[in-house]
Amino acid sequence: MHPFESDHPLSTHSPSSAESRQAADSARPHVALFVTCLVDLFRPSVGFAALKLLEEAGCEVSVPQSQTCCGQPAYNSGDRADTAAIAKATIEAFEGFDYVVAPSGSCGAMLKMHYPELLGDDPQWGPRARAFSKKVFELVSFLADIRGLTHVDAAFAGTVTYHDSCSGLRELGIREQPRRLLKSVEGLTLKELPDADVCCGFGGTFCVKYPDISNAMVTKKAKRIGETGAEMLLAGDLGCLMNMDGKMKREGRKVEVRHVAEILAGMTEAPPIGGKA
């Protein structure tokens, strides 16, 4: 059993078309949470924070148990056959819901942007992939742009800075949404990160293929984070956060690192990324 599923109280069934229409008509959309591999295996608290935020935004939330990886590692490595199989399984598990939401711009972009490209020529799966794509959103974008959220009921007494992860920023247009919601957190001070839109060097398989270049990039990023004087670094992608946190710890920098959902949900009981329980 996966960590996120172990204590999960929600229904995990895929709704029928009638159920989906009923939920859409009731102004309480039925949202499927795509947890992501890294959240499931390394940071389940992000999944529970996403769940809390979605429910507080008036959504019914389910977590399909048949979900696996979005297929991005295989896709980036050129393995189109396995990626297509993963994409088809994901679409089957999630297409019956009103929306599909992921606490990751990277995984969200894979589902939304690359599934239609991957399956577009398939007469059966192409139309299904395009219809599925329209339902997919990154978490903070969904809250701000689809649910119209302008304020969260959370407090954090401290100074934070925010890194714009590449896929969320460049593929999904996520920039102002997290900043807008963070400014509503009571007691929080947001300091802008110089070169916030510059890649941290993670890039999924990029950091494995080009470790020297990746290290040079994250070294510059860590320096920029230090220049802000912020106590905490936030972002919307766990891979980027783990990469930057690892570098700052190796350099002895005392900056806590969290996913933005944890702050927006007011769920900071768990230690920060890389912290001791």
DRENROGU-619472 format. One record per residue (C-alpha): x, z, y; residue in one letter. Coordinates in steps of 0.02 Angstrom, whole numbers, padded with zeros to 5 digits, always signed. Layout:
XZYA...
//
This chain:
+00000+00000+00000M+00066-00046+00171H+00098+00092+00298P-00032+00029+00420F-00165+00018+00284E-00129+00188+00209S-00241+00288+00327D-00348+00147+00390H-00532+00192+00412P-00600+00020+00447L-00693-00109+00347S-00576-00247+00288T-00703-00377+00230H-00710-00552+00301S-00879-00573+00385P-01003-00708+00338S-01048-00838+00468S-01213-00746+00498A-01121-00582+00528E-01000-00668+00645S-01140-00744+00748R-01229-00577+00756Q-01072-00490+00820A-01043-00625+00950A-01222-00611+01010D-01212-00422+01027S-01071-00423+01156A-00970-00321+01031R-00856-00453+00956P-00788-00432+00781H-00599-00439+00799V-00476-00459+00656A-00311-00371+00690L-00159-00468+00632F-00041-00322+00612V+00124-00421+00593T+00264-00385+00470C+00374-00284+00586L+00232-00171+00643V+00175-00145+00464D+00348-00105+00396L+00438-00025+00542F+00315+00034+00675R+00137+00066+00611P+00102+00167+00769S+00090+00001+00863V-00049-00055+00747G-00147+00104+00776F-00120+00089+00964A-00186-00090+00957A-00337-00030+00859L-00375+00106+00987K-00361-00015+01133L-00473-00144+01051L-00607-00016+01006E-00603+00056+01182E-00627-00122+01246A-00791-00131+01151G-00735-00224+00995C-00775-00197+00812E-00607-00209+00723V-00561-00254+00545S-00392-00273+00463V-00398-00402+00322P-00295-00334+00178Q-00248-00508+00117S-00143-00543+00272Q+00043-00570+00252T+00179-00642+00365C+00128-00773+00494C+00258-00889+00417G+00374-00897+00566Q+00539-00859+00474P+00505-00998+00349A+00448-01115+00489Y+00603-01084+00593N+00711-01114+00439S+00633-01285+00408G+00529-01235+00256D+00369-01326+00302R+00292-01320+00127A+00293-01130+00113D+00241-01112+00295T+00090-01225+00264A+00039-01120+00115A+00053-00960+00219I-00045-01040+00361A-00187-01093+00246K-00199-00919+00171A-00200-00840+00344T-00335-00956+00408I-00443-00920+00257E-00426-00732+00283A-00460-00734+00471F-00568-00883+00518E-00733-00791+00491G-00702-00670+00635F-00744-00695+00818D-00564-00666+00873Y-00393-00641+00795V-00279-00526+00893V-00095-00488+00864A+00015-00360+00954P+00152-00491+00964S+00174-00644+01073G+00289-00719+00942S+00169-00705+00796C+00022-00746+00909G+00106-00907+00964A+00143-00954+00784M-00040-00936+00738L-00108-01016+00895K+00017-01153+00937M+00107-01200+00778H-00027-01193+00644Y-00120-01341+00722P+00044-01437+00736E+00090-01397+00556L-00079-01440+00479L-00141-01566+00606G-00130-01720+00494D-00221-01638+00349D-00403-01699+00350P-00467-01533+00282Q-00350-01407+00361W-00317-01491+00528G-00492-01458+00598P-00492-01281+00526R-00322-01245+00603A-00380-01306+00774R-00540-01202+00766A-00440-01051+00710F-00316-01076+00851S-00450-01055+00982K-00487-00879+00918K-00308-00815+00922V-00241-00705+01062F-00098-00587+01093E-00160-00409+01115L-00132-00377+01302V-00187-00552+01348S-00347-00527+01249F-00383-00361+01333L-00351-00427+01509A-00408-00608+01499D-00548-00604+01370I-00617-00427+01383R-00583-00416+01570G-00493-00249+01559L-00417-00192+01724T-00386-00009+01688H-00335+00098+01539V-00370+00282+01512D-00190+00336+01486A-00056+00438+01571A+00133+00434+01566F+00244+00530+01685A+00398+00423+01697G+00483+00263+01751T+00474+00108+01641V+00537-00070+01648T+00464-00221+01559Y+00546-00366+01465H+00451-00531+01448D+00473-00593+01272S+00502-00780+01259C+00354-00836+01152S+00227-00732+01245G+00290-00790+01414L+00326-00973+01380R+00199-01018+01248E+00053-00903+01290L+00074-00874+01477G+00085-00684+01466I+00167-00607+01618R+00049-00526+01742E-00071-00453+01612Q+00043-00312+01547P+00102-00269+01722R-00076-00260+01787R-00128-00138+01650L+00032-00036+01661L+00001-00004+01845K-00163+00080+01798S-00075+00210+01688V-00081+00376+01779E+00092+00439+01831G+00185+00283+01776L+00310+00197+01890T+00354+00017+01847L+00525-00048+01899K+00548-00234+01881E+00688-00288+01765L+00811-00414+01839P+00803-00573+01735D+00653-00504+01641A+00613-00680+01582D+00785-00711+01505V+00794-00705+01314C+00861-00545+01237C+00952-00644+01103G+00842-00597+00955F+00745-00757+00928G+00701-00717+00748G+00821-00816+00639T+00923-00863+00794F+01014-00697+00790C+01062-00728+00609V+01117-00908+00634K+01213-00875+00796Y+01263-00690+00797P+01401-00706+00928D+01287-00795+01053I+01147-00672+01014S+01261-00523+01044N+01321-00594+01210A+01140-00617+01266M+01083-00442+01218V+01239-00367+01299T+01186-00444+01465K+01008-00386+01438K+01062-00206+01404A+01164-00208+01565K+01013-00268+01664R+00903-00134+01587I+01029-00002+01638G+01029-00067+01816E+00845-00023+01836T+00874+00162+01805G+00713+00164+01704A+00688+00296+01571E+00596+00179+01455M+00597-00005+01407L+00433-00089+01358L+00390-00260+01288A+00257-00343+01182G+00364-00397+01035D+00438-00275+00912L+00581-00389+00859G+00645-00400+01038C+00624-00213+01061L+00721-00170+00904M+00859-00290+00954N+00878-00216+01128M+00861-00038+01066D+00998-00064+00937G+01117-00133+01067K+01084+00006+01192M+01109+00139+01060K+01276+00062+01010R+01327+00066+01192E+01269+00246+01213G+01131+00206+01339R+00995+00339+01351K+00843+00227+01369V+00690+00254+01260E+00606+00098+01191V+00422+00072+01149R+00295-00064+01123H+00184-00082+01276V+00028-00047+01171A+00086+00131+01138E+00093+00170+01324I-00071+00082+01365L-00159+00176+01225A-00083+00343+01277G-00009+00360+01103M+00168+00423+01125T+00167+00560+00994E+00277+00459+00877A+00463+00456+00920P+00522+00304+01018P+00593+00156+00923I+00753+00211+00837G+00714+00394+00876G+00715+00539+00755K+00553+00609+00688A
//
